[in-house]
Amino acid sequence: MKRKSFEDMDCPIARSLELVGEWWTPLILRDIVMVGLTRFDDMQDDLGIAPTVLTSRLRHLVDAGLLERRQYNERPPRFEYLPTEAARDFEPVLRALFKWGVKWAGAPRAEAGT
């Protein structure tokens, strides 16, 4: 089932979610903006994300103007993803979500029996 688009809603939060509300997107932006990972393989290794999903999310972020795709190797063709001003302006949102998560989402649960 395709989800509803928020792009036409008269609400900045809804329109923001249209850009960054997919499940993996904040984590990808975290890796790029806060951790400094810019290469596909590094992000895939860090997140454990399927390559097709990462490709789709990165393409969306480039199209939305949050990332710039820059080739760093010709053979084989390899690209890095650099944050734009819009992505860098998203960093306080990531930090606030981190702070909220520490307070309200708690520490990871211990495995059963430990």
C-alpha positions in Angstrom: 0.0 0.0 0.0 1.4 3.4 -1.0 1.5 5.9 1.8 -0.2 9.3 1.5 2.0 12.2 0.3 2.4 15.1 2.7 3.9 17.5 0.2 0.6 19.5 -0.3 -0.3 19.7 3.4 -0.2 23.2 4.8 2.1 22.2 7.7 5.9 22.5 7.8 6.3 19.3 9.9 4.3 17.3 7.3 6.3 18.7 4.4 9.6 18.0 6.3 8.5 14.4 6.8 7.9 14.2 3.1 11.7 14.8 2.7 13.2 13.0 5.7 10.4 10.8 7.1 11.3 7.5 5.5 12.6 4.9 8.1 16.3 4.9 7.0 16.6 8.6 6.0 17.5 10.1 9.5 20.1 7.4 10.0 21.6 8.0 6.6 21.7 11.7 7.4 23.2 10.9 10.8 26.0 8.9 9.2 26.8 11.7 6.6 26.3 14.8 8.7 27.4 13.7 12.2 29.7 10.7 11.6 31.3 11.9 8.4 30.6 8.8 6.3 30.2 9.8 2.7 30.8 6.6 0.7 28.1 4.0 -0.1 30.0 1.0 1.2 30.8 2.7 4.5 27.2 3.6 5.0 26.0 0.2 4.0 28.4 -1.5 6.4 27.5 0.9 9.3 23.7 0.6 8.9 23.4 -3.0 7.7 21.0 -1.7 5.1 20.1 -3.5 1.8 21.9 -1.9 -1.2 18.7 -1.3 -3.1 17.2 0.6 -0.1 20.3 2.7 0.4 20.4 3.5 -3.3 16.8 4.6 -3.3 17.2 6.7 -0.1 20.4 8.4 -1.4 18.7 9.1 -4.7 15.7 10.7 -2.9 18.0 12.8 -0.7 20.0 14.0 -3.8 16.8 14.9 -5.6 15.5 16.7 -2.6 18.6 18.8 -2.4 19.9 17.5 0.9 22.9 15.7 -0.6 25.3 16.2 -3.5 26.5 13.2 -5.3 30.2 13.4 -6.4 32.2 10.8 -8.4 35.5 10.0 -6.8 36.5 7.0 -8.9 36.0 6.3 -12.6 36.7 2.5 -12.8 34.6 1.2 -11.3 32.5 4.3 -11.0 32.2 5.2 -7.3 30.4 8.1 -5.7 30.4 9.9 -2.4 27.5 11.8 -0.9 28.2 15.2 0.6 25.8 17.2 2.7 24.3 20.4 1.4 23.5 23.4 3.5 20.0 21.8 4.0 21.5 18.6 5.4 23.8 20.5 7.7 20.8 22.5 8.9 19.2 19.2 9.8 21.9 18.4 12.3 20.2 20.1 15.3 17.1 18.0 14.6 19.2 14.8 14.7 20.8 15.9 17.9 17.4 16.7 19.4 16.1 13.3 18.3 19.2 11.6 19.9 18.7 13.5 23.2 15.0 12.6 23.2 15.8 9.0 22.4 18.3 8.7 25.3 15.7 10.1 27.7 12.5 8.4 26.5 13.4 5.4 24.3 15.9 4.2 26.9 19.0 2.1 26.6 18.9 -1.0 24.3 17.2 -3.9 26.1 19.5 -6.6 27.4 19.1 -10.0 25.7 17.0 -12.5 27.6 18.9 -14.3 30.3 21.6 -11.7 30.7 
